Amino acid sequence: MRWELDWLANKARLTPDAVAIIDAEQKKHWTFAELNQLCENTANWLYKQGVKKGDRVALFSPNDISYFQLLCACLKLGAIFVPINWRLSFHEIAYILQDCSPKLVGYHKSFQENMENEIFKLYRSFQVNQNVEKESQYPAEPIHERDPLAIIYTGGTTGNPKGVVLSHRSIMWNGINTIISWNLTNDDTTLTYMPLFHTGGLNALSIPLLMAGGRVVIGREFIPAKAIQYINDYQCTIVLLVPTMYQMMIETNEFQTSTFESMKTFLSGGAPCPLEIYEAFKRKGILFKEGYGLTEAGPNNFFIDPHVAMEKLGSVGKPMMFNTIKLVKENGKEAGVNEVGEVLIKGKHSFEYYWNNKQATKETIEDGWLKTGDLARMDEEAYFYIVGRKKDMIITGGENVYPLEVEHWLASHPQVDEVAVVGLPDKKWGEMVAAFVVLKSGEETESEDLKTFCSYKLGKYKIPKVFYFVSELPKTHVGKIDKKQLKKMGSNINEKA
């Protein structure tokens, strides 16, 4: 089983001289043979430091080859890779380290000062070195497909982070599923600015593309003009970014003048994508689509042809080749066409369990089905549309309101830059729909104008009763809008009113 799980060694055997990874900042590249040798040497070095099968190896680093270096070294050794979000507070990092108890903590040289903090002194740390010398060979212990390969901690807005355990099988089948369903080949190249400590950076495109024999270009600090230059210079074909990055890109002169000749598809994820971004790409004749994913499953679960995506705006597509998805209503029955239900997922790409959290695992996995907490509907042609989080659904006067629908419409208003919709307590209706709005620079509008705009598309009960104009929306450390904080803000304003 060990040999068939080591996809990197197999790829290096098949295409040793093909370029695997390019560091755009350092202008450096590694072939599959060089990357595999680096990971072999690192696995040997880790073994010499006492790392055995099942031990955790953590990493603090900006986007860098060290993510692939340590992940694949752990793959070979049977150890468990734990990439940690360095944007977290020291309190949150301390919790994660205590929870996963790493044998070693690797860090990039730019994080040397951070390592002086007391929380790191409890653990053995080392500076990740790309020039690891070959050590004595690590033992070839049996590795099984359900053995843990990585723990990725999710960034929630409530409670402590949960460690999502991804097995060799989880990561491999996400790769296989993505390659086949998205038609990835060794001719494809991606540029990743998504953080590699998250599944969006590591597993959405990077690992699947390497498995397919394609290339991963690593970007570090997102500068829109520079990103466009890299896309063109390295002839990228598929790129995943968040809406904020796209918004920054389309405002540059470089975007207006570039034809993006090599690009097949731009993907958006992480947050609802404003319609104006779709329109900006459509005007240039460039294909653009939204995706849906979660750390616990893949993250990839759907495929939509980019041409169809431009017609079915907001759809994430149909379930991929090797996973099953169903929508379940509150009464436990499957949702019918255009009925809303919770997204349940089953497949070999799904996670195994939450690290040290049996209760959360029990609540999330039921009879092999992963309960996502996301709500969606399916149209007559079996295309899925995500309508929001189950916990974010607003019940006002007995009617269900899905914030995402309201947000999508308001985001298309010419004066609106960003918007978030939440439910606030209301004596008469139980909850009222409230919108927090960030206007574009130099723009002005009033609540009544936005209410009138909403009436063109939305039912009366869906129109926000109140609009709060703010300079910015609070975000979590992964860049998602912090709706828990917005509810607090709204409640405090109402109490003072």
N, C-alpha and C positions, 0 to 999 in steps of 0.2 A: 504493500500500500504506500510506503514511503516514496518510491520512485514516481508513481503516477500522481502523487500530490504535489511534487516539486515541479510545478509548471515552469519556473524560471530556468532550472537546469535543463529541462527538455527543450525549451525554446532556444537556449544557448547552444544546445547540441544541433538543432535544426538550422538556425540562422545565426551563427556566432558573430559574423561581421556586420550584421544589420544594426543601425543605431537604435538604441532603446530610449535613452533619456538625454535631454539637453537642458543644461542650466543656462537660461537666457541671460541672467545677470553676469555670470562668470565666463560666458562664452565657452563652455566646456561640455563635452558629450561623452557618453559611455555606450559601447556596443553591448549586445546581450551577453557575449562572452566575458567582457570586462565587468559588467554588473554582477553576473553570476559568481565570478572569481572574488569580487569584493565581498559578496554576501557569504561565500564559503569561508574566506579568511576571517570575517567578523564572527561567524558561528564558532569557528575554532577558538578565537580569542575569548568570546563569551564563555565557552566551556572551560577554558583555562582559569577564568575568574570565578568559577563555581556555579555557573548557570546550568541547570539541568532541565529535563522535560517537565513542563508544568510551571516553571518559575516565570515570574513576570519581569519584563524589561521595559521601563518607562522611557519616554523621550520628550524633551522640551526643545523645540526648534522652530524657526520660521520655515517656510516652504524650502525644502532642500532634499538632496538625494538621500540623506540619512534616514528619511522615512522608509524608503524602499530598501535601503541597506539593512536596517534593523528588522523590518517586517519579514523579509526573506531569510535573514539569518535565523530568526525565531522559527520560521517555517521549517528550516533544515534541522534545527536542534530540537524541535518539539516544545520550545518555550512559547510564552505568550507576550505579544507586543502590545504596549499600552501608550498610545500617543496622547499627550495631555495638552489641553487648551491653555496656552501660556497667557491668554488674555484674562483668565479668571483671577479673582482676588486670591491672596495668599491663604485666606481661610478656606476657600473652596478647594484650592490645590492641596492643602493639608488634608482635607477630608478624603480626596481621591487617593492620595498616596497611602493614607492609613487603610483605606478600603481594599486597595489592590496589593499592598505590601510588596513592592518591587524588590527583587534581588539587587538590581542595579538601576540607576537613573542616568540616562545619557542626556547630554545637553550640547547645543551648538555653541561655538566660541563666543557668539554675541550675547549669550545668556550667562556669562561668567559671573557678573555682579549679582544676578538673581540667586545664584547658588550659595551666596553668603548668608541668605536668610536662614533663620533657625529651623524652619520646617524641613530643609534639605539635609541638615546635619545628622538626622536620624538614619539616613540611607547612604549607601556607597554610591558615589557619582563618578562619571567619567566624561571627558570631552570627546564627542564623536569625531573619529578620525577616518578620513577616506583612504588613508595610506596604511591600512592594517597589514602587517606582515603575516605570511602564512605560518600558522602554528601547527602543533601536532593535531592529528585528525580527531574530531569529536566522534563519540561512539554512535553507531547507527541503531538507535533504539527504535522499537516499533512505533509508528505514528498512524493513528486511525482518523478517518475523515470527520468523525464527530468530536475529535479533540479540539480544545480551544486554540485559536491562532491569534486572536486579537480581542482586546476589550476596549470599546469606544464609549466614553462617558457622554450621555446625552445632556443637553443644556435645557432643563425645564425652568419654569418660573415659580414652581412650588417645590418645597422639600429639597433634599440633597440630590445631586446628580446620580443617575443610575448607570451602572456599568453593563453595557450590552455585549454579551459574549458571542463573538462570531467564530464559528469553527472553520476548519480547512474546507469543509463541504460548503458552508455558507458563502464564503468568498469565491470559491471556485465556481459554484453554480450561478452566482450572480454574474460572474465573468462569462460563462458559457451562454447563459440566457441573453445577456446584453449583446454579445458578439453576433449571435444568430438572429435575434429579434430586431436589432438596430443595423444589421448588415455591416458591421465593422470589419475592416480588412487590414492587411499589412501596409496598405497605401495611406492609411489614415494617420493624422497627427492632431493632437490636442494641445492647447495651452491652458494650464491650470493656475488660476489665481485663487481658486477656492482653497480654504485652509486644509492642508493634508492631515491635520489632527481630527478632521471630521470625515464622515463617510462621503460627503459630497465631493471632497477633494481627492480622497484615496480610492473609493470604490465605485463612484458613479461612472467615471470614464478612464481614470489612470490605469488601474489594474486590468480591467477588460481589454483596453487597447494594448497593453504590454503582452497579455496572453495571446492576442491576435497577431502580434508581431509589429504593431504600429509604434509610434513615437509619442513620448510625453515631454512637452516643453514646460519647464518649471518657471513660473513667475513668482516674484516675492512681493514687492510693494506695488499696489495697483495704481498706475498712472495711465489714464485712458489713451493718450496719444502714443505712449510707449507700447501699450497692449496692442493697439492697432498695428503698430510697426512690427511687433513680434509675429502677429497673425499672418501678416504678409511676407515677412522675411523667411519664416519657417514653413510657409505654405500649409498652414493649418487647414483642416477640413471640418472639424467639429469642435465646438467650444461651449462649455457650460459656465455661465456667470449668473450673479444675482441681479434683480431689476435695478438696484442702485448703481451698479457698475455700468449697466447698459444705458441708464439715464445720463451718466457722466460721458459715456462714449459718444452718444448721438449729438451731444452739444459741442463736439470738437470739429474743427475744420478738417482734421484728418478723416473723420467719418464721412463728411460730405464729399470729399475728393476720392476716397478709396473705393475700388470696385470689388474688393475681396474675392478675386478670381478663383482662388483655391478652395474657398469655403463652400461646404455642402449645407450645413445647418448650424444655426446658433440656437442654443438651448438656454432656457431660463428656469431657475429653481430657487427655493428658499423662501419665497414670498409671492403674493399675487402680483402679476405683471400688468402695469397700466396699458390700456389700449394704444396710447400714443407711441409706445415703444414698438408694438406690432406694426403700426402705421409707418413709422420711420424706416423700418426694414422693408416693408412692402413697397414703399415708394422707390427704393433702390433695387427692387427685384430680388431681394435676398430672403431665403427661407428662414423662418423663425418659429419656434414653438416652446410651449411650457411643459415642464415635467413634474412628476410627483414621486416623492421617495421618502423613506424613513430609515433610520439607522438599523432598526430591528428587522428590516426585510430588504436586503440588497445593497443599496437602496432602490434599485430599478425594478419597476413592476408593470409599467405600461409602455406601449409603443404607438405612436401616431405618425403617419406619413406627413412630412413637412408641408406638402401641398394641401393636404386635407386640413392640417392645423390652421392654415391661413383662412380657411373657410369656416371651420368649426372653432371659432375663437373661444379659448378657455378650456377646451377639451384636452384631457391628458391621454386620450386614445383608448386602446383595447388592451386587455391583459397580455403579457408576453408569452412566449412559447411554453415555458416550463413552470408556470405558476398558475394558481387558481384563485379567482377573486369573486366574492359574492357580497351583496348589500343586504343587510339585515335590519329590519325595523324594530322599534321598541318592543313590540309584542313577540319578537323572536322569529317572525316569518320573513321570508325573503321579499325584498322590495320588487315591485313590478316596474314596468317601463315608466320612466320619468318620476318614479317615487323615490324619496330620499331614504337612505339607510346607512348604517355604519359599514365602513369598508373592512371586510375580513379577508385575510390573505393566507394561503397555504402554499408551501413549496420548499424545495431543498435549499433555497437561498435565505430562508428565514433564520433568525438567530436561535441560539440554543436555550439561553436563560439569562436572567440578570444576576450579575456577580454578587454573591452574599445577600441575595434578596429573594427568598423563596415566595414571599407573599405577593410581591409585584409580579413575579413570573406566573404565579397561579392566576392572578387577576387578568393577565394579558394573553396567555395561551390557554385555549379551551378546545379539547379534542383535536389538537393539531392545528387549529385555526388561530392566527394572530389577530387579536382585536386592536385595531389601530387607533380608535377614538376619533377617526376622521369620518365625515359624512360626505356622501356622493350620490349622484343620480346617474342613470344610464338611459340614453335616448333610444329611439326606434331602430337605429342602426348599430346598437351595442357599443357606442362610444360613451366613455365615462367622463363626468364633470365633477370635480371636487367642489363642494359647497361650503366647507368650513370644518372647524373642530366641533365635536359633539358638545364639549364643555362650554363652547362659545355661543351656542345657539341661544337665541333670545325668544322667550315666550311672552308675548304682549297681548293681553286681552284674549288669551286662549289660542292665538295664532303663532305659528313658528316663523321666525325671521332668521335667515342665514346671513350673517354679517358679510361674508365674502361677496355675495350678490350685490349688496348695497355698496360695498367698497369698490368693486369693479366699475360700477356705473359712475360713482362720484369721482373716481380717478380719471375718468375720461373728460371731466369738466376742464375747459381750457385754462382756468385760473388755479386749479388744484395741483399741488406737487405731490403730496402724500396724504393718505386718509386711513383712519382706523375706526371701526364701528364696534361698540360694545353695548351691553344691556345694563341699565342702572335701575335700582329699586324705584318703584312708583306705586303710590297708594291706590290709585284707581285701576291701573292696568297690570299690576304685578311687576312688570318691567317695562321700561321705555327704551326706545332705540335712540342712542346718542352717538354722534359722530365727532371725532377729533380731526381737525383739518389743518394741514400745513399748506399755505398758499405759495405759489411761485414768487420768486424775488420780484418786487416792484408791483405785484398784482394786488387788487382789492376786490372783494365781493362781500355780500351779506347773507345771513342765514336764510332770509326769504327768497333770495335768488337761487340758493342751493336747493331749497324745498321745491321751488317751481321746477328746477331742472330734474329733480328726482321724480316728480309727478309725470314726466314724459315717459318713464319706463317702469316705475315701481308702483305696486299697489299702495293704497293710502296707509295701511298699517305698517308698511315697511319703511316709510319715509321718516328719517330721524326727527324726533320731537325737539331736539336741541342740538346745536352745533357749537363746539368749542374751537376757537381759532388759536392755535399754538405755534410757537416758533420751530419746534421739533417734536417728534414722537419718541417716547422712551423705548430703548431697545435692550434686548438681552445680550449677553456676551457673544452670541452667535449671529447677532444682527437681526433677529426677529423682533417684531413689535411686541412690547411687554404689555399685554392687555390687562394683566392683573394690576399693574401700576396705573393704567388708564382708568380702571374702575375706581381705584382709590382716589385719584385726582377728581373724577366726576362726582363721586359721593361727597368729597370735601367741599367742592364748589356748591353743591346743592344744599349742604348743611348750612353754609354761610349765607346762602341766598334768602 
